[in-house]
């Protein structure tokens, strides 16, 4: 129930709308009077026409006013007062110029209740979609088009694991339970008493309250970062089994020559790859898929303030609203400013008075695929270690489909995990199961981040991070005691020495089964290094103290090397100095590769016209600014190199999947420095070709494409073809795309610059950014009240909010805004004040 100023404002709004209605009626009345004063008014036909016209005018006026009243009620509540029965005392929320809530409460539970409410009124539809996709219920919203996605999440066991985790929640620490419950009370207060976001109305969808299981389903969706395993391992299996290990040698797959390979159980070429339809549906969900990230921390010995600086930009699939919701919570003993994921009550990135932390994806390999052998006479048994036959279990699943029949299907679960071959194309004759670390241990992710939010010392932070078992995260850390650290948080699988985890393994013998897990102390980690810097960018870690290089789906080391080059300078850093670093769009490795390839073209017998066409690449700096033209020449060459190298060998589906992997990104910067490779041999005729031959073919094809794209000879700038549109789940079709989507913006950056703006290699000549920074933050522990941040679009997911896209231009043009935490600054810059009472 809202009262006080809020009621007064509603009264003013109602009065304004009634006045508008009266004005409309007056205008309509004037028109009506003028109509009836016409000299031929006595003619019956004319009088009937005039009567109809009057009715039409009144209907239009009433409709306009009704729409005005309706839309006016769909805005987030930012000012006035409201009652929330679950509150134990009064609290205040101040909204800054960008709509970020600053919550001042008398206790933690009330702070989290308000957080739940304001989070829901800005992001309810996003919350709902995340819990539904993690719970295998997306078809209830979008119909049969996404049934395959729901089937995948049910097969992986995320809803079952979320229900199990919710059942164990009662044994969680009391303070954790109290604050999670309070957050959900706030969310549900909005669901039950607040307006219905327009997405529900347009799609004719019901609102539902949230519970603890929904939080764990959202965490399960976050853990789905292992999707790279679904893409990569079947491709590697195909290459090794069908083409041979010599073909794998020239790819940057971390495969070592001479490594014993587990038998595949197949000899034909009908090996599976993640189906194109499912891959496209996952790519086009318009919801945040975690991809990568950058983070680093610099010790106080290298900063102007004398305290550490921490930087973070999380690379996630672009969507609208964007991934992170910012909020500032103050209650006795705590001051927290953080970035929150929809439906998760604790900040995954943020800072308090004592510490700051950021995250990147570890990209460790937390999945293994196994060929399974069923008993020839009993389909309920599979072969396992020591030739024993062990039973499988069956899960019966029902999927409700909007405007369709309920789908019934079964999931077969082996001791290693569920059978997943139905999601491969072609679906193989031999069963394939998936072992996934995420579902093998209790889920302590909420507890880990709750403890991290409360930590004040490095030991407390380390203990919190150690509770994270999946998804794998690199946590960068800094504190006011001048400590910096980087911890790889994950439950890492200990595999038999002979196992290559990129292959599909042998489930029948048991010889490829995991041995166990490494302790957290054996994970990659560093605290207070002599260099005074720590950093991560999703690349391979050094060997740990256990002597293990952990397998994973690491990206090329380009961003990591760029970060290292920046930080190894003798510069005394401020957060302002780091602004051009975190937005650095230069790719040195692409510049080197372009010059190398062009030098091979110059040395070839290719025409002078072809050489002159690509001459700008010879003096390219590697810049990917919006006004650079060289990338427009460079990327068609890379695409055609990949196409002419891999397409005939892999076939269309494997090739398209390969283009979506980090394996492809790493391979580019290895393979195309080799003079000879079996990949260069013409697949159909076995004609010998070397790298120079491939280069001439690629440059020739690229020139033909560019001449068709630019018949006048003037190529676009990078910002013309490399654009960013933030897609909303409701904006997949016209005209709703014009209403919900944000963009397009010409954007700088590339796949492997620090300012990562990821796109797919293509022959279209267009390179729309699909993933990139979902925020940029710079936190100086010596000036923590003046930290800097930016969101890709805006704080709110409500299209009627002024904060739906008010940061989009800032983000696209590399600008920042302050993170206000000092109370005086909050009050000074506050645009709205909401008082919340019991």
N, C-alpha and C positions, 0 to 999 in steps of 0.2 A: 504494500500500500504506500503510495506517495502522498506527501502532504507539504505544508509550509510553502516555501518558495516554489517548489515543484508544482503544487496545486495552483499557485498564483500564475505561474508561467502557462500552465495548461489553460487557465481561465483567459489569459491574454491571447493565447493562440486561438482558443475557441471564439473569443470576441472578434479577433482579426478575421477568422474564417467566416463568421456570421456576417461581418461587415462586407467581406468580399462577396458573400452570397447576396446580401442586400443590394450591393452595387450592381452585381450581375442582373438581379431582378429589376432594378431600376432601369438599367440600360435596356433590358428586354422589354420593360414596360413602356419606355419611351418609343421603342420600335413598334410595340403593339398599338399604342395610341396613334402613332403616325399612320399605321396601316388602316385603322378604322376611320380615320378622318378623310380617307380618299373619297373623292366625289362620286365614284361609281360603286360605293359600298353596298348599294341595295341589290345589286345583281347576285342571285343565289350562288352561282358557281364561284364568284369571286369571294363571297363571304365564307364559303366552305374552305377555299384555298387559304384564306387569311387565318381561319381557325386552326387549320393544320399547321400553318407556319408558326402561330403562337405556341402551340403544343411543342413543336420541335425546338423552338428557342428555349422554352422552359426546361425541357428534358436535357438539352445541351448544357444549360447553366447549372442545373442540379448535378449533372454528371461531373462537370469540371470541379465544382465545389466538393463533391464527394471524394473524387480522386485526390484533391488537395488535402482534405482531412485525413484520408487513408495514408497517403505517403508521409504526411507530417508525423504520423504515429509510428513510423518504421525507423526512426533515427535512434541511435544509442542514447541512453539517459546520462547526461554529463553534468547537469546542474539541478539544484533544488534539494529535496530531501526525500528519503524513502525509508520504509520499514522492512526489516528482514527478521522474522520471528526467531530464527536460530541464533541471532547475535546476542552476546552477553553484555555488551556495552556499546556506547556510541563510537563512531569512527568517521574519519573524513577522507575523501578522495579528491585530490586536485589533479586536473588534467592540463598538461602543458601544451604549448602551441602545436605539437604534433599528435595530440590525443593520447599520450602515454600516461597511464594512471600512477599517481604517487599516493600510496595508501598509508594512512597514519591510524593505527589501532592500539587498543589498550592491551591486547594479548595476541599471541600467534594465531590461534584458531579464528578469531574475528578477521585478522588480516587475510587469511587464506579463504575465508568465506567471501569476502569482498573481491578478492582476486578471481575466484570462480565466477562470480556474477559479472564483473566487467569483461572477463575473458569471453564468457558466453555471449554477451550482448554484442561483442565485436566479431566473434568467430564461431558461432554455434554451428553453422552449416559445415565449416571445415572440421570441427570436432566430430560432428556426426559422420562425415565421410571417412575420416581416419579410423574411427571405431568400427565402422561397417566394413571397410576393406580388410582391416585386421581380423574381423570376426567372420569374414566370408559372407557378408550380407549386402554387398554392393548392388546385387541384382534387384533388391527391393526398391532401390532408387532408380536404376538406369536400365532395367529390363534385361532381355536375353543377350544383349551385346556384351555384357561383362560376366556372363555365367562362368566362362572359362577361368576368369580371374578368381571368382569365388571358389571354384573347385580347386584351384591351385592352393589357396590359403587354407582351405579345409584339409586338403591332402597333406600339407606341411605340418598340420597339427596346431596351428597358432590358436584357434578358438579353444581347443581342448586344453592346451597349455595355459591359456589365459584363465580358464575356469579353475584349473588346478591351482594357479598362483593366487587367484582370488580366495580360494578355500584356505590357503595357507596364510592369508593376510591377517587373520585373527591372532596369529602368534607373532606378528611383527611388533617392534617396539611401540609402546603406548603413544609417544609423542608423534611418531610417524602416522599411526592410525588416526589420531585425533586431527592432524592437519590435512590428511587426505580426505577424511570424512567431511571436514569443514569446507574444503574446496568443492567437493561434490554437492554439498548443500547449497553453496552459492550458485553453481551451475544450474542445479535443479530449480532454484528459486526463480531464475530467469526463464527456464523452460516452462514453468507452471504459471508465472504471473506476467512475464514480459511479452512483447509483441512477437509475432511470427515473422521471421525473416522472409523476404520476398521469394527466395529460392524455393521454399516449401510451398508457397502459394502457386507459383508458376508450374511446378512439377506435380502439384497435388499430392504432397508428401506429408505424413504426420510427424509431429515432434514426439520424442521419447525422452524420458529422464535417463540419467547416467548413473552407473554404479562402478564398483571397484574393478569388476571384470573388464569394463570398457577401457579403463586406464591400462590394463595389461594387454588388451588387444591392440591399443595404439602403440605400446612399447614393442609388440610383436611386429607391427608394420615397420617401425623404425629399424628393427633387427633384420628386416628383409634386404638389407644392403648386400647380403650374400648372393643376390641375383647374378652377379658376375660369375659365380660358380656355375649356375645353370647355363650361362652362355659359353663360358670358356672351356670347361672340361670336356663336353662332347666334341668340340672342334679339335682339341688336342688329341683326343682318342682317335678321331678320324684320321688326322695327319699321321700319327704314329703307326696305326694299324694298317692303313691302306697305302700310304705313301712311303713310310719308313722313317726311322729315327734320324736319318741324315737330313730329312726335311725339317724336323723339329730343331735340329742343331742351329740352324741359321735364324731361328726366331728367338726373341728374348723371353723365353718361357721359364727360365731358371732350371731347365732340364740339364743334367750333367751326362756327358758321354760315358758309356760303360755302365750306367746305372741299371741294375736288373729290373726288368719290367714284368709286372704281373700279367698273366695271360688274360686276354680280353674275352675269351670265350666265343669269338666270332672271327670268321675269315672272309666274309663278303663285304661289299661296299655299302650295305644298307645300315650304316651306323647313324644313331640319332643325333639331332640337334634341336635345341629349343625351337618350337614351332614359330614360324614367322607371325602367325596371327596372334599368338599369346604374347610374343615379344613386342609387337606393335601396340597391343592393348596395354601392356605394362608401361610402355614408353609414353602413351597418350592419355594416361589417367588424369593429367593436370593436377596431380597431388605430389607432395614432396618425396622424391626418391633420393636418399642420401648417396652421394657420388664420391666426394673427396673433401678437400679443404686445405688451408694453410693455417699454421699458427706458429708463433715464436715468442720467446721472452728474452729480454736483455737485462743483465744484472745492473745494479745501481752503480757499479764501477765504470759503466759505459754510458751513463745518462746524465743529463744536465741537472735533474732533480736529486740525484744521488740515490734514488729508489728504482726498482725494476719497472720496466714497461712491458706490457703484454699486448700482443696483437692476434686477431683471429678473423678469418673469413671462411665460413662454412660453405662448401660447394654442394649444392643440392639442386635437383630439377626445379626449374622455374615454375611458379604457379601463382595464382591470385585467389585468396590472399597469400602473401608470402609465408614462409615457414614459421618465422619467429614472432612471438608476441612479447613486447617489452613491458616490464612493470617494475615498480619500485615499492618495496614493502618496508615500513618502519613500525616496530613495536618494541617494548622494553627489552633491551639486551640484544637487539638485532637491527641491522640496516642492510637490506639486500636489494641490489639492482640486477635484473637478469633477463635472459632471453628464454621464453617458455614455449614448449611445443604444445599444440592444442590438445587439451585433455590430460596433460601431465602437470601436476601442481608445483613442481620444483624446477628451478632454473638449470638448464643443461649447460649454459654459458653465462658467466656473470662475475660479480664481485660483491664482497661485503666490506666492512671497515678494515679488514686485515689481509684478505687474500683476493686474488683474481685467478680465473681459470678459463681456458678455451679448449675446443676439441677439434680434432680431425678424425677421419675414418682411418683405422689401422690398416684395413684391407687384408688382414690375415685370412688364411684359408680355413674357415670353420665348417666346411662341408666336405664330405666324401661320397662318391657314387660307387655302388657295388652292383655287379651282375649277380643275380640270384638264381639258384637252381632249385626248382620245385621237384618234389617226389613224383616219379612217373605215375604212381597209382593213387596218390592222395594230394590234392591241391591245397590242403591245409598245412602242409609241411614243407619247409625249406631246409637245404643242406647247410650245415654250419661246421664249426671246428671239430676235428677228430671224426669227421664223416657222420656226425650225429644229425638226425632229422629233428628239427624243432618246430613247434607250431607257430603259425601266424595268427594275428588277431584281425578282426573285421570291425570297422567303424561304419555305421549306417548314417548317411548325411541327407538332410532335406534342405533344399535351397528354394526359398520363396522368390518368385520372379514377378516383377511388376508387369501387369497386363499379360500374364502368361501362366502356364501350368507349373506347379511345384516340381522341381527336379529332384529325383531320388538317385543317389549313387552310393557306392561303397568304396571305402579306402582300406586297402590291405596293408597291414603293418607287420614288417619282419623285425627280428631282433635288432637289426641295424637301423631301421627306419621305414617310412612309408614307400610304397612303390610309386614311381613318378614317370615311368616310361610313356604314359598316355599323354604327357605334355611335350613329348618329343615328336619331331617330324622327320622321316616317317616313324610311326610307332613300331619299335622293334619287336621281334619275336621273343627275345629274351628279356626277362623282367629286370628292371633296374631300381634299386632302392637308394634312398638318400639318408645319410647320417648327418645330423645338424647339431652342433654343440648347443645352440640356443635352447633346445627343448630337453637337454639332458641333465640340467642342474636347476635348482630353485632360482627363481627370478628375484634378484635383490637390487635391480636397477633403481626403483624408486627410493629404497633405503640408501643406496650409494649416493645419489644426488641430494637427498635430504641432508645427509651427513656432511657432504661437501659444501652445501649452502651455509651450514652452521659452523664450519671449521674456522679456526683462528690461527692454527699452527701447521707446519708442514707435515708433522707426524699424523695429525688428525686428517689432513687431506689425503695423504698416502693410504691410510687405512680405509678411507671412504672409497677411493678409486679401486682398491684391491677387491672390492665386492662385485665389480662389474665383470660378468662372464661373457656376455654377448649383448649387442654387437661389439666387435673390437673397436676401441677408441684410443687415440693418442691424446692424452690430457696434458696441455701446457699449463704451468703453474708459476705464480709469482706471489710474494707476500711483502709486507712492510718490514719484516725482519731481514730483508735483502736476500731471501732464498729464491732460486728459480729451479724448475725441474721439468722433466718430460717423462711421463709414464705411459707405457703401452698397456692398456687395460683390456684383458681378454683371458679367457680360459683356453690356453693353447694346447692343441692335441699333440701328444707324443705318439708318433707313428713308428712302425718297424723300419729299420734303416734302409731296406730295399724298396720301400714304397715311394712311388712318384704320385703325389696327391693330385696332380693334374690329369691323371688317367682315370678311367673307370676301372675299379678294382675288382678282385675276385672275392665274392662273398662266400662261396661254397667251402673253400678250404679253411677259412678263418685266419689264414696267415697274414692277410692284409688288414685285419681288424686293429683298431687303436689299442695301444698299450695302456694308455691312461692320459693324464693331463700334467703339464708342468705347473709347479707352484708359481704364484705371482712374483716371487723374488727372482725367478729365472727369466721373467719377461724383459724385453728391451726397456731400459730406463736409464736416466741420468739425472743427477742432482748436483747443482752448483759446480759445473765444469770449469776448468781453468780458463777456457776461452771466454767465459762470461755470457755465452749465448746457448740457447736450445731452440730447436725448430723441427717441424715435420711438415711433409707435403705429400703423404701417401706413397712414398717410395720405399724401397727395400731397406730394412734396418741392418746395421752391422751385426756380426756374430755376437751372441749374448755370452754371459759368463759360462753358461752351460755348453758353449761351443756349437750352438745350433743357429743356422740361418733359417728362420721360420718361413715356410712357403706361404704365398699369398697372391693376390691379384693386384700387385703394386703397379702404379703408373710409372711412366718414364721419369728419370730423376731431374728433368729440366727445371721444374719449379724449385725443387730442393736446392739445386746448384745456384739458381738465381738468388734465392733467399740467402744462402751462405755467402755469396759474393757481396751482397749488400752489407751483411752484418760483420764481415771480416774487416771492414774498413776501420780506420782509427777515429771515426766520427764520434763525437759526444752527442748522444741521441736525445731528442725530445719527441713527443708524440706528433708534433707538427712535421718534424723531419721524416717521420714514417709514413705520412700521407702519400707522397709520391712513390714510396716503396710498395705499399699494399695495393696501389693502383697501377703498378708497372706493367705496361702492355708490350714490352720488348721480349721477344723470344730469341735468345742468342743461338740456341741449338737449331732453330729453323733457319736463321740467317746463315749459319755454317753449312747446313745441308743444302740450302739453295745455291750457295756459291760453289759447293762441291759438284752438284749436279750440273750447274751451268758450265763449269770448267770442262766437264766431260763432253757436253754438247759442243763447246768451242773446239775441242780436239777431234771431233768426229767429222765425217764427210757430209754432214747435214748442210742444207742450203744456207747461204748467208742471210737470206730473208728470215729464216727461222731463228737464227742466232741473234739477229738484230731485234726481232720481235720481243725476245725475252732479255735483252741487254740490261734493263733496269735491275734485274736480280743480281747482277755482278757488284753493284754498289749499295744494295739494300742493307739497312742497319738492323733489320729484324723488328722494326717498329710495326705495331698493329693499331696505330691511332685511327680515328675515324676518317682522317684525310689521307692516309697512306694508300698508295695504289699498288705497290708491289705484291701484297698478299693476294690481290685479285688475279695476278699472274701465277703466283706460286701454287695455290691450292689445287687448281685443275691439274697441274703437273703431278702432284702427290696422289691425287685420286687415280689418275690413269696409270701411274706406276703400280699402285695397289691392284687395280683391276687387271692389268696385263700380267702381273705376277701371280695372282691368286685365283682369279675367277675360274679359269678352265680347270684348275686342279681341285678346287673345293666345291664347285657347283654354286648355284645362285644362293641357296638357303644358308649353307655354311659360310659363304663369302659375306652375306649381309650380316650374319651373326658375328663374324670375325671383326667387321668394321665397328661393332658396338662394344668391343672389349678393350681393356687396358693392354692386353697382349699385343693388339695391333699398334697402339701408340708406342710401346717400347720397341717393337720390331722395326718401325720406320727408321729409327735412329741407330739401328745396328745393321740391318740387311742392306741398306742402300749406301753403305761404305765398303761392301764386299765386291770384289771384281767378279767373282764367280760364285754361283749358288745353283743347286739343283732346281730351285724355283725359277731361275731364268730360262731354263730349257723349255722350248715350246711344247706344251702339254700334248697336243694332238699329233704333231709331226715328229717330235723328238729332236727338232732342229736346235743346234747349240746356239745359245745367246749369252753374252756377258752383260755386265751392268751398263756399259756404254750403249749397247744395242737397245736395252730396255729404256734408257734415258731418251734416246732419239725417238723411239716409239711414243713415249709419254709426252714429250714436248710437242710432237707433231699433232697428236690427238688433242692436246690442250689448246694449241693454236686454232685448230678447226672449231672447237667449242667456243672459244672467245670471239672468233670472227663472226660466228652465227649470233652470239649474244650481243655483240657490239659492231654492227655492220658499218658504222661510220668511223670505226677505228679508235674511238675515245672510250677507254674503260672507266668504270665507276671507281669511286673511292671505296675503301674498305667499309666505311659506315653505311654505304648504300646497299651493300649485299650482306653485311653482317649485322643483323638487326635483332632486337629483343622485344618480344611480346610476352606479357605475363598472362598465361591462359587460365581462365576460370573453368571449373568443371561444367558450368552451365553455358559456357561460351564456345562450344564446339561447332555450333551452326549459326548461320545468319538468321535473324537479326540479333540474337542474344549475344553474339560475339562483340557487337558494337556497344552493348550495354555493360557487359561484365569484364571483358578483357582490357588490359592496360597496355598501351603501346600502339604501334611499334616505335622504338627508338634506335637510331644508329648507335652502335656500341663498339668500343675498342676492345682489345684483348683477343686471345686465341686459346686453343686447347691446352697449351702448356706454358703460358706466361703466368706470372704471379697473379695478375688480373685475369684469372681463368674465365673464359666465356666459351664453354664447350659447344661444339657443333659437330655434325656428322659430315664426313667426307662424301662428296657427291659430284655428279657430272652436270648438275643443274645450274651451276654458277651462283647459287644462293646459299648462304651459310647462316641460317637463323640460329641464334644462341638458344640451346635447350637447357643448359645448366650452368651455374656459376655462383658467385657469392650471394648467400641469402641474408647476409649482413656483413658489415665491416666494423670492427671495433678496435679502438686504441685506448688502453688504460695505463695511465702513469700512476703507480702506487704512491708517488710523492705529490700528486695533484689529483687525487681520485675523484674529487667533486666536479672536475672539469674533463671527464672522459669524453671520448668522441665516438659517434656511431652513425650508421645510416641503414635504412631498411630499403629493399628494392622497390617497394611500391608505397605502402602506408601501413599504419597500425591497425586499421579496421578492415574487416571483410564485408562491411555493410556498404552497399553502393550509394546509400543516401547520406553516408557520413562524409564530412569534409576531409577526413583522414583516410579515405579509400585509396588515394593515389598521390597524396601530397608530397611524398618523398621520391617519386619515380624519376623526376628530372634531376634531383640532387644525386641520386645513385648513378644515373647514366652519365653524368658529367663529373663524377669523382669528387663530389662535395660531401661534407660531413655536418652533423648537428651535435649539440652537446647532450650528454646524459646528465640531467639535473639530479643531484642527490642532496645538496645542502638545503635545509628547510627554507632559509631566507631566499635562495634562488628559486626554489619551487614556488613559493608564495608570490614572489615578484613576477614570475613569468606565467603563472597559472592563468588559463583562459576560462576555466570552469571549476566549480566546487560542488561536490555532491556530499551531503550529510546522510549517513546511514545509522539508523537507530534500531533497537530491538523491537 
